[in-house]
Amino acid sequence: MKTKLTILLAVSLAFNLLFILFYLLATNEPPALLSFEQRVRIMAEKLDLDDQQAEAFERFLASFKEFRDENAPDRDKYLAELIKSHPDERFLRDYHVGPEASQRRLAMMAMMREFIDILRPQQRQLFIDTIAHRGSSSSDPPKPSTE
């Protein structure tokens, strides 16, 4: 009887230790990366959009998705070229700085400007502050400056 109790105690202890180990490993996992849509929806929540602004935001998001989908074949070609042993350097360079790249950036800027135009001044500042600090280690944007 004492041997069975000792075995049960050892098994129970082993399960408890494994539970603690798995818990610690799970809490050390990096957070999942957010999609573009998730990030901009969080931004929209922070901006506290009114109903009219929310409608404009949804139009902006739909336009961006359409823009991204239209440019997906070019992006896929770029990525396929990038991983080649001997990629076409001219193609890679043109993708980033060629005339089509300029057109993509200008189209994106126009979409962004259209959205920014509907924001109140405080929202604009928060929007810009958040974008400017999106690569920082903190997930929260800095407080808008009052200067």
N, C-alpha and C positions, 0 to 999 in steps of 0.2 A: 504494500500500500504506500509506503514511504517513497519507493522508487517511482511509482506512477505520479505521485504528487510533485516530486522533484522534476520529472519530465514535463508535466503540465506547466509548472512554474517557469521552466526554462523556455518552453515554446511561447508562453505568454510574454515573457520578457523579450524574446526575439522579435515577436510581432510588434510590440510597443516600440522597440528601438528602430525597426524598419519604418514604422509609421512616422516617427519623429524625423528620421533621415529623409524620407520622401517629402515630408512637409517642408523641411529646410531647403531641399533642392528645388521644390516648386516655387518657394518664395524668392529664390535667387534668379529665377528665369527673367530675362529682360521682357519688358512689356511688348505686346504685339504692335507692330507698326500700323499706323492708321492709314486708310486710303485717302486719296485726295478729297473725295466727297465727304468722308468723316471729318477731315480737318476743316474743310470750309463750313460744314454745318456747325461745328464747334465755334468757329469764328462768328458765324451768324448769330448764334446764341449769345456770345459775348457782346456783340454789337447791339443787342436788344432792339431788333428791327420792328418797326410798326407794320401794320398789315400791307400797306402799299409797298414798303421797302421789301417785305418778305416775298411779295409777288415778283418784284424786280429781281430779287436774289434767285428765285426759282428759274426765271428766264435766263439769268446769267449762267446758272449751273447747267441748264439744258443746252445753251449755246456752247459752253465749254466742252461738254460731253460730245456734242456733234463735231466740234473742232478737233478734239482729240481723236475721235473715230476716223475722221477724214484724213488725219495725218498719221494714223497707225501704220499703213503700209510703208510709208517712207521711214518711219522710226524702226520698223521691223527690218527693212533693208539695211539701215544704218547698223543696227545691232548685229545682224548677220555678217556684215563686212568687218565690224570691229573685232570679232572673235577669230577671224581668219589668221593663219600664220603670216601671210603677207597681204595685209589689207591694202586697198586702193586708197592711198593717203589723200589724193585729190578729192575723192568722193567723201571721205570723212571730214576733211576741211570744209568742203562746200556745204555739207550738212549743217555745220556750225556757223559758218561765216559767209556762205554764199547768198545769192539773191533770194532764194527760197527761204533761207533761214531768217533773213531780214523781214520778209513778208509774214512769216509765222509770228515773229516777235511783235511786229506792228499790229497784226490782227489780235493777238493776245492783249496787247496794251489797250487797244480800242475797246475790247470787251470789258477789261478791268476799269477803264475810265468811265464807261457807261454805268457800271455798278457804283463806283465811287461818287459819281455825280448825284446819286440819290441819298447819300449819307449826310447826316448833320455834321457840323464841324468837329464835335467831340468824337463822333463815331469814325470820322476820317482819320483823326489822329491815332485812335486806338488801332484802327486797321493798319496804318502805316507802321506804328510801333511794333505790332505783332509780327508783321512781315519782316521788318528789319531785324528782329531778334529771334526769328524762327529757328536759327541754328544754335541758339544758346543752350546751355545745359538745363535751364529752367523751363518748365512747360508753360509757365505763366508769363505773359508779356509784362514789360515794365509798366509802371503807372504812367499815364500820359503826362507829358510835361505841361506845366501851367505857365510857362514863360511866353 
